[in-house]
Amino acid sequence: MRQYFILFIFGLLTTFSSCRTDFDTVASSGNLKFSKDTVYLDTVFKNIGSGTYQLKVYNTSKDDISIPTIQLKNGLNSKYRMTVDGMSGNNGKIFNKVTLLAKDSLYIFIETTADITDADPTDFLYTDQIQFDSGANLQEVALVTLIQDAVFLYPKQNADGTKEKITIDNKPVDGFYLDENDPVNGNELLFTNQKPYVIYGFAGVPENKTVSFQAGARVFFHANSGLYVDNKASLQINGAVSATGKLENEVIFEGDRLESLYDNIPGQWNSVILANGSINHSINHLTLKNAITGLSIKSPDNTTIQIKNTQIYNCAEYGILAQNANINGENIVINYAGLAGLSCVYGGNYVFTHSTFNNNWQNTSRFAVSLSNTLAGMSPVSNDLVQATFNNCIIYGSSTNEFNLNKSTNAAFVYQLNNCLLKFNSSTTNPDYQFKTDALHYNQIILNENPKFYNVSQNKFNIDNTSAAFAKGNQSYNIPQDIIGKTRTSPPDLGAYQSAVFAK
């Protein structure tokens, strides 16, 4: 009997202690502290959910308190939604009698999904407040979100419920062909600068058609999405020099996650694919970032692809992957790529002038530039590299060696570097890497000297007059203006940027 009595008493004590907080709480007195007074939810597209943002609420008093209400000012009509310490409340909008222990804190997580019509028409901001308590004890934290209107392009739903697909590399993928007479969007083959575009799946350019991008066009790709230019189709990107750092005339391709957390996350979308047999491509003033592979060029016809004034950053695999292509590149900048910034495989014909190929990806088994005349799975396995010429270029990065040659003797392998700054620290007897004595392949090479880029982590590859690349270019290869339209001097600097003086 004594044993049962002890258990009974223990049960009472346990019940009392578990409820004690409820008995001991006092009403909130309006003295809560917050981790921020305004929560800025990054830009979202209309009717597309935002990321999740955090607010921390502190009780700095010595008392356990009960907050009568935590709610959105617009109540159940708010386009925001919350969880409070894991609780969903009334539709994520209203929470009653929230306990917060002494010297403790709670987390509020906030999201939104709003239409452009919900925003203020003068600034496109959608706002609300989180209200804590009421009356004399009322405290508020502001919520602010910029809503962007956009043109949404995506695969249609088939009658059987499946998504529309297109074929890439003999495989069906979620995708659709752009229609120049679409009943909703009009001419989908012309991307203007009037509204941003959001693409789901692969947007295909049909045979014998040309897709054009006006200066200032903005294109956002959802996960696993991309642009596919089919056989006999063409890509024309017509960006222009911008007058400000906002890149108002640049054509920009990036992922559709607009939160600042995703600014430099590789692999958010797939690629721009120029298919076998596609023709007459021209790319000017394009900034492309955060793809798996930026430009995937798959053995197009023999027309020369013009790539000028183009920046490619943070690609999970390749910045440019060219397969037996014919490319003339000027003022190109590539940085951060998991395998190679520029990879030319299975031969081809390439000339790159005044370009900066840097790779600061944090592993050693990758390169800024890699050249090969072979490709596994192809028949024959090797193909002529007619030429790979680099003039007034910088090939650099954080690894020991940033230049790689993969040569088969079964096909031609012609390459030449003229007036280039190159990082290659290994001492080797391999005849392909004799930078100082092999005049057939290397002329005026600056080896392993620091170009002193302004800020690599921010993809700013400007140099000043202390750089090893300053005034080391050959005038005969000179491109009159650099990537931002600045006039080059004589002799020109190496790389895509003409030097400037920076404030320290």
N, C-alpha and C positions, 0 to 999 in steps of 0.2 A: 504493500500500500504506500509506504514511504517513497518508493521509487516512482509510482504514478504521480504522487503529489509534487515531487521535484520536477517531473516533466511538465506538469500543469503550470507551475510557477514559471518555468523557463519559457513556455509558450506565451504566457501573458507578457513577460518582459520583451520577448521578440516582437510581439504584435505592437506593444507600446513604442518600442524604439523605431519600428518601421514607419509608424505614423507620426512620430514626434515632430518631424519637420513641418508637417501640415499644421500642427497645433502652434508651433513656435514662429511661423512666418509672420512678418508684419507687412503692411501695405507699402507698396512702392511710393517713394517720396519725390520722384522726379530727379533723382541724382545718379542715374545710370551714366556710364561712360561707354564710348563707342570707338572702335578701331578706325573709323573714318566718319566724317559728317555727310559725305556724299558718295554713293556707289555709282561709278560710271560703268555701265555695261557697254562694251565695245559695239561698234557699228554692226547692225544686222540688216539683212534683206527682209523685205515685207513678207510676213507670214512664215518666216523661217526661224526656228527656235534659236535663242542665244546660247552661249556657254553658261556655266554656273559660276556665280560670283559670291564672295563670302563677306559677311559682316560679323564682327565679334562684339558681344555686349558684356560689359563688366559690372559686377556689383562690388564696389569698393568698401561698402559699409561692413560693420561687424554683425549685422543682422541678416538672417535668411528672409528674403522678401518674396512677396507674391505680386506679380505685375498683372493688374486686372485685365488688360487687353494689349495684344500686339496685333496690329492690323494695317492693311494698306488703306491709304486715305480714300481711294476710289472704291474700296470695299470689294464686293463680289464682281463689280464691273471692271476691275483693274486688269490690265494685260500682263501684269507681273504676277508671279507666283513664288511662294516661299516654303521652306521647311524650317522649323524652329526646334533645334536640338533633336532632329529626326522625326518630329511630329508634323503631320500634314494639316492639322486644324480643319477649318471649314473651307474646303476647296483651295487650300494653300493661301487663303486671303486673310482670315480672321482667326485669332488664337485667344482663348480666355484662360485666366488664372494660371499664368506661367510662373512656376517657382524658380527662383535663382538664389542659390545658397550664398552665404557670406564669403567674401573674398574669392568668389568664383566667377565663371563666365559661361556664356552659352553662344552657340554658333547659329547664325541664320544664313541659309543659302538661297540665293535669288536667281531667277531666270525670267525670260520674257519671250513672248511671241506676239508681234504686233504688225498691223497693216500700216501702209503709208498714210491712210486716212485717219489713223489714230494720232498721228504726229501733228505738231504745230506746223501749219503750212508755211510759216516764215523761216523756220530754221530746221524743220524735219526732226525735231527732238520730241520724243515721247517721255513724259515725266510722271512721277508719282512720289509719295512719301510713305515710309514705314512709320507708323505712329505708335508710341509707347505710352499707355495710360491716356488720361484725358484731363480736361479742365486745367487747374493750376499745375498739375504734375505732368502735363503733356510734353513729350519730347519727340522730335522728328529727325529722321535721316532721309535725305533726298535720294531719289533714284532717277538716273538720266540715261537715255539710250537714243542714238541716232539711227533713224530708219531710212534705208535707201530703197527707192523704187528700182526695179530691174526688169530686164527681159529674161524669162526663164525658158530654156531650151532643153528638152528631155525626150526620151523614147516614149512613143505612144503605147497605150494598153491595147493588146490584141483582144479579139472577141472571146478567146478561150482563157483570158486572164493573164496570159504571159506578156512580157515586155517585148517591144520591138527590138530587133537585133540586126547588126551588120557583121560582115565577116572580115577579120583581120588576121593575116598569117594563117589562113585556112581554119580559123576558129571563130565560132559565133560569140559575139560579146554584146552586152547591152549597149545599144546605140541607135542612131537614126541618121538619115541624110538631110542636110540643110536644103530648104525649099525656097526658091526665089519668088514663089507665089503663095506663101503660106497664108491661109485665111485669117489668122490671128496676128502674126508678127510681120507680115509683108515679105520683103526680100531678106531672107535669112543669110544670104551669101554676102551681104554688106553689113559689116559691124561698124556702127557709127559711134560718135562720142556723146550722144544724147543721154543714154542710160547705160549703166553697167549691164553685162550679160552674165548669167549664171548657167553653167552647162552641167547636166547630169548624163552620165554615160558618154559614149564617144559620139561627137558631132562629125559626121562624114561629109566630105565634099564630093559630089558625084562626078563620074567621068565627064570630061570635056567642059567642066565648069570651073570657075575661078572664085575663090573666097577672098574678099578684100577687107582690110581693117584700116579705118581712118585714123589719122593722128588723134591721140587722146582716147582711143577706145580702151575700155577696161573689161577684161574677161576673167571670170572666177570659175574654177573647175571644182566640182564636188569630188569626193574620194573615188578613185578608180576611173575617173573621167579623163577625156582628152580630146584632141582634134586629129582627125584622120583624113589625109588628102589622097584620094584614090588614084588609080591608073588614069593617065591623061588629064588629071585635074591639076590646078595650080593654086599656090598660096602667094598672096601679095600683102605684105605688112608695110604700111606707108606712114610710119611714125615720123616725127620731125624733132629738131632741136627745141628744147624747152628753155624758157627765159628764167624760170625759178626752180627751186628745189622740189616743188610739188610735181615735177615731171608732167606738166599739163599736156604736152604734145607727144609724150611717149606712149606707145602701145604696151600695156601691161598684162601679162598672163600670170595668174597665181591661184592658190587654193581659195575655197570659199569660207574658210574659218577666219573671220576678221578680228578675233580677239588678239591683243598684243602678244599673248603667250605663243601664238602660232606664227609670228612674224618670220621666224627663221627655222622652222621645223621641216626637214626634208621629207619627201615621199607623200605629200598630201594629195597629190593627183598623179595621173599617169604620164602622159607625154604628148608632144606634137609629132605625129608620124607622117613622114612623106613617103608614100608607098612606092614600091617598084613600078617604074613606068610613069610616075607623076612628072610634070614638066614645068619649066619656066617659073621657078620660085624666086621671089625677091623679098628680103627681110631687112628693114631699116628702122632703127630706133625702137627695138623691142627690148623690154625688160621681162625676163622669165625667171620665176623662182619657185622653189619648194616642190618640184616635180620628182618623179622617179628617174626619168630621163628627160632632159629638156627638149632637145631636137633629136629624133630618131630618124635617120635618113637611110632608107632601104633601097639601095641600088636604083635610083631613078634613071631616066634616060640621060643622054650625054650633054644636055643643056646645062650651062653653068649656073649653080645656085649662088646668088649674091647675098651675102650676109654682112651687113654693115652696122656699125654703131649699136651693137647688141650686147646686153649684159645677161648672164645666166648664172644663177646662184643657188646653192643649197639643194643639189640634186642627189638623191639617195644612191644612184648608180653612175650616170654619165651626164655631163653638161651637153655635149654634142657627141652622138654615136653615129658615125658615117660609114656606110658599107658600100665600097666601090662607087663613091660619089664623085662629083665634080664641083668643087667649092672654091669660090673666091671670097675670102674674108678680110675685112678691114675694120679696125677699131673695135675688136671684140674683147670682152672681159669675161672670164669664167673663174669662179671660185667655189670651193667646197663641193666635192663630188666623191661619192663612196668608192668608185672604181677608177675613173679618170675624168678630168675636166674635158679634154678633147681626146676621143679615141677614133682613129681612122683604121678600119679593118678591111680585109679582103681587097686590098689595093685601092685604086682610084687616082684622082688628080686634084691636088690641093695647093693653094697659095694663100698664106696668111701674112698680112702686113700690119705693122703697128698694132699688135694685139698683146693682151696680157693674160697669160694662162697661169693661174695660181691655184694651189690646192692646199688648204689648211685642214682638211678632213683628218680627224684624230685616229688614224691608224697608218701603218707603214706600207701596206700592200696595195697602194694606189699611186697614181701619177697625175701630174698636171697635163702632160701630153704623152700619148702612146700611139705608135704607128705599127701597123702589121699588114702583111700581104697574104695572110692566111685567115681561115675561118672554119672551125669545126662544123661538120655537117653539110658543107657545101661540096659540090662536085664541078670542077676539081677543087681540092681543098685550098689551093693557092691561086692568086690572081695578081696581075701586074700592078704594082704601085708605080704609076707613070711618073709622078713627082709629088713630093711633099716639101714645099719650100716655105721657110719662115724668114721674113725680112723685118728688121727693126722690132723684134718681139722680146717679151720677157717670159721666161718659163721658170717658175719659182714655186716655193711652198715650204711647208714645215717638215717634210720628210728629207731623208738624206739625198735621195735621187728622185728628181721630178720628170725625167725624160726616159722613155722606154722604147726600144726597138725590138720587134719580134719578126725576124726575117726568115723566109723560106728561100732556099736557093733554086726552087722550081719555078719561080716567077721573078720579074723585075722588081727591084727595090731601090728606087731613086729618091734621095732626100738631100736637102741642103739647108743649112742655117747660116744666114748672113746678118752680121751685126746684131747679135742676140745676147741677152744676159741669161745665163743658164745655171741651174743648180744641179750639180752632179758631183758628189763628194768622194765617191769611191775611186780608189786607184785600181785600174783594171788593165789587163793586156788585151782585152777584147778589141779587135781592130775597128769595130763600129763606134767606139767611144773615145777616139783619140782626138780630142777637141783642139789641141794645140798644134798637132802635126799633120792632121788629115785635111789638107787644103781642098780636096775634092768635095768634102761634105760640110766643112766648117770654116767660115771666114769671119775674122774679127769677133771671136767669142769672148765675152766677159764671164769668167767662171767663178761661181760661188761668192760673188760680192752682193751685198745687201742693197736691194733697190729702195729700201726705206719707204715703203708704202705708208700713206697717211694713217689709215686705220683698217687693217685687214678684217677684223671681227665685224666691222660695220660695212664691209665691201666698198671701202673707199681706197681706190688704188692710184690716187693722185701722188705725184712725187714733187720734190723741190730740188734746188740746185745742189744739195748735199748727197743726192742719190747717185749710186754707181751707174744708173741708167741715164743720167743727165747729159744731154748733148753728145750721145754716143751713136746716134743713128747715121745711116748713110743717106745723103740727100737724094740719091737716085731712086730710092724706094719711098720717098716721102709722100704721105697723104696730107694735103694742104691743111686740113682741119682735124682736130682730135675728136674724141667721142662726144664731147659736149659743145662742139662748134668753135673751140678756141683755135686761133691760127698758130700753126707750128713755126718755130724759128729754124734757122739754119746754122749748124747742123741740128736736126730734130732730136728730141729725146726718144728713148726706146719705150715701147708699150703704147697703150691706147690713150694716155693722157699727156698733154703738154704740161711741163712743170709750172708750178705756181708757188707763191710764198704764203705760208700758213701762219696764223697767229698761234703762238705757243701758249 
